[in-house]
Amino acid sequence: MKALVLESKGEPFVNKDVQDPVPTDNEAVAKVIACGSGLTIQHVRAGRIKVDYPRIIGHEITAVIEEVGKNVTNVKVGDAVTAYFYLTCGYCKWCRNNRETLCENFGGYVGREIDGAYAEYIKLPSQNFLKLPEQLDWKESPAEVAVICDAIATPYKVIRHASIKDNDTVAIMGAGGGLGIHMIMMAKWAHANIIAVDVASDKFQACKNVGADICINPREHNDNQVFFDYTNGKGVDVVIDFVSSAESLNLGFSILGRGGRLVTLGGGGGNQNAVIANSMDLLNKEAVVMGSRYATKQEVIDSLELVARGDVWPLVTDKRDMNEAEQLHSLVEDAKITGRAAILIK
């Protein structure tokens, strides 16, 4: 099969023929139609995340099952599927309680610990394949369907995790990014009032197009007063931080109102020692600071159904074939993509 292979750290993709995958008893093989090209996998392409080489990256897929192992019952040949990013055990306390992102026997990630979907075929444990709803027209829009498992599912999990309610005011840090744009979309779906926060003001029109009520570049203000002016002095109910730098985290906590919730999702900020709040602030506001990792399998399934119903639609603005993967990843690296990008596998 044709595949885009990373053969060493930070080196370009090599478009080459590799051996077709063959499933073991509990695995399945699918033909890949499209694969999302997000910042998560760009970190691997750029060498910021360690993997064993050679490696095929990519995990946000639209695919069709081609072959199944003898023990596989959850999918069959011909099923249209997407993939679950995390390699989890399925039997620990957290997996049994539908919180797979905390799996005690976590095996890593599709496209890092095992080969991913920048190839004509992908082999996964069968439980990592999730069937697409029949109403979802994956043949017409394979790129948009591919990114649902991340771009929609991750914000969907945040909506639940942070208990976002009707008329909550939600500030989204990094709102112009691939996940940020979709977080705006999902927060609007949840009937929230949305403040899009980004240092790239050129992305504000895109933020408004998907539902932002106001856009703020914090570096254009000397303090955080603009947020309190917008909320009539109350502060915001929820801050969702896709940047998670010291600057964004401290700003985020400072603008929380009473009972506010701050959710951090940006693990690459290098701010393990950043102080974002003192104990009296937490006490007086009864504030909650929480992390949120990806989504559960059920949340991915719910997100697929949500899109199939027509409630929201992913924003994919750049689609390329395999020969243009390097150019596409350069744009992802430089934050030049509005919404999401994808590779069409041909």
SVG drawing of the C-alpha trace seen along z (x, -y; Angstrom):
<svg xmlns="http://www.w3.org/2000/svg" viewBox="-31 -49 47 66">
<polyline fill="none" stroke="black" stroke-width="0.4" points="0.0,0.0 1.0,-3.6 1.8,-5.4 3.4,-8.6 6.1,-7.4 8.1,-9.4 11.5,-7.7 13.3,-9.9 12.8,-12.9 11.8,-16.1 12.3,-14.8 9.8,-15.1 7.3,-12.5 8.4,-9.7 5.7,-8.6 6.4,-5.0 5.0,-1.5 4.9,0.5 3.4,3.9 -0.4,4.2 -1.5,4.7 -3.0,8.1 -5.3,8.2 -4.7,10.5 -7.7,12.2 -8.9,9.1 -8.0,6.5 -9.5,5.1 -8.2,3.4 -9.9,0.5 -9.4,-1.3 -8.8,-5.0 -10.7,-7.6 -9.7,-10.7 -7.6,-11.7 -7.6,-14.9 -4.3,-16.9 -4.4,-18.6 -1.8,-20.2 -1.8,-17.0 -0.1,-15.0 1.9,-18.0 3.7,-17.8 4.8,-14.3 5.7,-15.4 7.8,-18.2 9.6,-15.9 8.2,-17.5 6.6,-14.2 8.8,-11.1 7.8,-8.0 9.6,-4.9 10.5,-5.3 9.5,-4.5 6.0,-5.6 2.8,-6.4 0.8,-9.2 -2.9,-10.2 -5.9,-9.1 -9.0,-11.2 -10.4,-9.1 -13.2,-8.2 -12.6,-4.6 -14.4,-1.4 -13.7,2.0 -11.9,4.4 -10.9,7.3 -11.6,8.5 -9.9,11.0 -11.8,14.1 -12.8,12.8 -14.1,9.4 -17.9,8.8 -18.3,5.0 -17.6,4.3 -17.9,6.2 -16.5,5.9 -18.2,2.9 -18.9,0.9 -18.0,-2.8 -16.0,-3.8 -14.0,-6.4 -11.3,-5.8 -10.9,-6.3 -7.6,-7.9 -6.6,-6.4 -5.5,-2.8 -7.3,-1.7 -7.7,1.6 -11.5,1.7 -11.6,3.4 -10.1,1.1 -12.2,-1.0 -12.1,-4.0 -12.9,-2.2 -15.8,-0.4 -17.1,-3.8 -17.0,-5.3 -14.0,-7.4 -11.5,-5.8 -9.2,-8.9 -8.1,-7.9 -7.4,-4.3 -5.1,-2.7 -3.5,-0.5 -3.2,-3.2 -1.4,-2.0 -0.7,-5.2 -2.2,-6.7 -3.1,-5.7 -0.4,-7.1 2.2,-7.2 2.5,-3.9 1.0,-2.1 0.8,-3.1 -2.0,-5.5 -4.0,-6.6 -1.6,-8.5 -1.8,-5.4 -4.2,-3.5 -5.1,-1.1 -5.0,-1.2 -4.9,1.7 -6.3,1.2 -7.7,3.2 -11.3,3.7 -12.7,1.8 -10.9,-1.4 -13.2,-1.4 -16.5,-3.2 -19.3,-2.8 -20.6,-5.9 -24.3,-6.7 -26.2,-5.8 -27.5,-9.4 -23.9,-10.7 -23.0,-11.2 -19.3,-10.2 -19.0,-9.6 -19.9,-13.2 -17.9,-14.8 -15.2,-12.4 -12.8,-15.1 -15.5,-16.7 -16.7,-13.3 -13.1,-12.3 -12.5,-15.2 -15.6,-14.8 -13.9,-12.3 -11.6,-15.0 -12.8,-18.5 -16.3,-18.0 -15.9,-15.3 -13.2,-17.2 -15.4,-20.3 -18.5,-18.1 -16.6,-16.5 -15.8,-20.0 -19.4,-21.1 -20.3,-18.2 -17.1,-18.3 -17.5,-22.0 -21.3,-21.8 -21.9,-24.6 -25.5,-25.7 -27.9,-28.0 -26.7,-31.7 -23.4,-30.9 -20.7,-33.3 -17.8,-31.3 -14.3,-32.7 -12.3,-30.5 -8.6,-31.0 -7.0,-30.2 -10.4,-30.6 -9.0,-30.9 -7.3,-27.5 -8.6,-24.3 -10.1,-23.2 -11.0,-26.7 -13.2,-27.3 -15.1,-24.1 -15.4,-25.0 -17.1,-28.2 -19.4,-26.2 -20.2,-23.7 -20.6,-26.4 -23.1,-28.2 -24.9,-24.8 -25.1,-24.7 -26.7,-28.2 -23.8,-30.0 -22.6,-33.6 -19.2,-33.4 -16.1,-35.5 -13.4,-34.5 -9.9,-35.3 -6.9,-35.1 -3.7,-37.1 -4.3,-36.7 -6.9,-39.3 -7.0,-38.2 -9.0,-35.1 -11.8,-37.0 -14.1,-37.1 -13.9,-33.3 -14.7,-33.2 -17.7,-35.4 -18.9,-33.3 -19.2,-30.2 -20.9,-32.0 -18.6,-34.2 -20.5,-37.1 -17.4,-39.2 -13.7,-38.8 -10.9,-40.1 -7.2,-40.3 -5.8,-40.5 -2.5,-42.1 -4.4,-45.1 -5.5,-45.9 -3.5,-46.8 -5.6,-44.7 -8.5,-42.3 -11.2,-45.1 -12.6,-44.6 -13.9,-41.2 -15.7,-42.6 -17.1,-45.4 -18.6,-42.9 -20.1,-40.9 -21.4,-43.9 -18.7,-43.3 -19.6,-39.7 -16.8,-37.9 -17.2,-34.9 -18.7,-31.5 -16.3,-29.3 -12.8,-29.7 -11.7,-27.1 -8.0,-27.3 -6.5,-25.6 -3.2,-27.5 -2.4,-26.9 0.6,-29.2 1.3,-31.1 -0.2,-34.2 -3.4,-32.6 -4.0,-30.6 -3.4,-33.5 -5.7,-35.7 -8.3,-33.0 -8.5,-32.6 -8.4,-36.4 -11.6,-36.8 -13.6,-34.0 -16.8,-35.1 -18.4,-33.4 -18.7,-29.7 -16.5,-29.9 -14.9,-26.9 -11.5,-27.0 -10.8,-24.1 -7.2,-23.6 -6.7,-21.4 -3.3,-22.7 -0.7,-20.3 2.2,-21.9 2.4,-25.2 5.4,-24.2 3.7,-25.7 3.8,-23.0 4.9,-25.5 2.7,-28.3 0.6,-29.8 -2.9,-30.6 -4.7,-31.2 -4.2,-31.5 -6.3,-29.7 -8.4,-32.7 -9.4,-33.3 -10.5,-29.7 -12.3,-29.8 -14.1,-33.1 -15.2,-32.3 -15.8,-28.6 -13.9,-28.3 -13.1,-25.0 -9.9,-24.4 -9.9,-21.2 -8.2,-19.4 -9.9,-17.8 -8.4,-15.1 -9.9,-14.2 -13.3,-12.4 -14.7,-9.0 -15.9,-6.6 -19.5,-7.4 -18.8,-11.1 -17.3,-10.4 -20.4,-8.4 -22.7,-11.2 -20.7,-13.7 -21.2,-11.6 -24.9,-11.5 -25.0,-15.2 -23.5,-16.0 -25.6,-13.4 -28.7,-15.2 -27.5,-18.5 -26.9,-20.3 -23.4,-21.4 -21.0,-20.8 -17.2,-20.7 -15.2,-23.4 -12.5,-21.9 -11.0,-24.6 -8.0,-22.8 -8.0,-19.4 -5.0,-17.9 -3.9,-14.6 -1.0,-12.6 1.6,-14.3 0.9,-17.7 1.2,-16.6 4.3,-18.6 2.8,-21.8 -0.3,-21.2 1.7,-20.5 3.7,-23.7 0.4,-25.6 -0.7,-23.8 2.7,-24.5 2.4,-28.2 -1.3,-28.4 -2.4,-29.4 -5.4,-27.0 -8.9,-28.3 -10.7,-25.4 -9.3,-22.1 -7.3,-20.5 -7.3,-16.9 -5.6,-14.6 -7.6,-12.7 -6.1,-9.3 -5.9,-8.2"/>
</svg>
